[in-house]
Every structure is written in C-alpha cells, then in structure tokens.
Amino acid sequence: MMTKTIKISEKTHKLLSELASKNETFNDVISFLIDYYYENEEFSDEEAEFYNKEIEKFENGNLEGVSKVSLSDLEKRISKLENELKK
C-alpha cells in the first residue's frame, strides 16, 4: 500500500489516538470516520435543493401544503425521533 504523510495538530493526534483501539491504525480510524460521514450525511444534494426551495417558498409567503402543529405534538414527534436515534 502506498502511503502519504499528512500534517495534523497535536489535538487531532490526541483525539485520533483516543478513537483507535490498540489494534487500529490512524488510517483505520480515518477510513471509518469517512465512511460514517458518507453513510450518515444528513441530506443528499437533491434533498438539500428540495428543502432549500421549500424554505424559500415559505419565506415568500407561499404556505401551500403547510399545516399547523401544536407544540405538544411537536414535542412528541421530537421525543419519538430521539428514541429512534438511541436504538
């Protein structure tokens, strides 16, 4: 395997060391973090574009498709999502 040298701060080095098990290299940790990032990206480019257009419509007063949600219903939905994320 071809290798490259990268410069990182002492703080980053320390954090990587804390993330790695005794049998893992920094390469293993960095690869895991990159994979995790791509697998857990909040929105694809297409989704982000869709949401940005929806926000723009809302900001311009177009409330088509918008419905009222009570604060207690919103809190219930948030709680449900948080519980699902903990699984």
C-alpha positions as a printed Julia matrix, in Angstrom:
87×3 Matrix{Float64}:
   0.0    0.0    0.0
   1.31   3.42  -0.96
   1.38   5.85   1.97
   1.23   9.63   2.31
   2.3   11.86   5.14
  -0.24  14.37   6.43
   0.16  17.13   8.99
  -2.27  17.2   11.89
  -2.36  19.19  15.09
  -1.43  17.72  18.45
  -5.08  17.97  19.47
  -6.22  15.99  16.41
  -3.5   13.41  17.02
  -4.69  13.0   20.6
  -8.33  12.65  19.51
  -7.44  10.07  16.87
  -5.43   8.15  19.46
  -8.44   8.11  21.77
 -10.69   6.8   18.99
  -8.37   3.99  17.91
  -8.27   0.65  19.63
  -4.87  -0.93  20.26
  -5.13  -2.9   17.01
  -6.21   0.01  14.81
  -4.07   2.41  12.85
  -4.9    6.06  12.28
  -5.71   5.02   8.71
  -8.36   2.62  10.09
  -9.9    5.36  12.23
  -9.87   7.96   9.46
 -11.37   5.48   6.96
 -14.11   4.61   9.47
 -14.89   8.29  10.04
 -15.05   8.99   6.3
 -17.37   6.02   5.74
 -19.52   7.07   8.69
 -19.76  10.61   7.33
 -20.98   9.44   3.92
 -23.39   6.89   5.37
 -24.9    9.42   7.78
 -24.88  12.53   5.66
 -27.99  14.47   6.6
 -29.14  15.27   3.09
 -28.15  14.34  -0.41
 -27.59  17.25  -2.79
 -31.02  16.64  -4.29
 -32.7   16.63  -0.87
 -30.89  19.81   0.18
 -32.0   21.53  -3.04
 -35.62  20.43  -2.45
 -35.62  21.71   1.16
 -33.98  24.99   0.18
 -36.7   25.57  -2.43
 -39.39  24.75   0.14
 -37.85  27.17   2.66
 -37.7   29.87   0.01
 -41.39  29.35  -0.82
 -42.27  29.56   2.87
 -40.2   32.73   3.35
 -42.0   34.29   0.38
 -45.39  33.62   1.98
 -46.36  30.54  -0.04
 -47.95  28.34   2.65
 -49.35  25.72   0.24
 -49.04  22.29   1.87
 -48.18  23.76   5.29
 -50.21  22.65   8.28
 -50.32  23.8   11.88
 -48.7   21.57  14.51
 -49.23  22.13  18.22
 -46.21  22.45  20.45
 -47.15  19.31  22.38
 -47.46  17.3   19.13
 -44.1   18.62  18.01
 -42.52  17.66  21.34
 -43.98  14.14  20.99
 -42.56  13.81  17.47
 -39.13  15.03  18.6
 -39.16  12.62  21.54
 -40.07   9.73  19.23
 -37.23  10.63  16.83
 -34.74  10.93  19.69
 -35.75   7.48  20.96
 -35.31   6.0   17.47
 -31.84   7.56  17.2
 -30.81   5.94  20.51
 -31.54   2.46  19.14
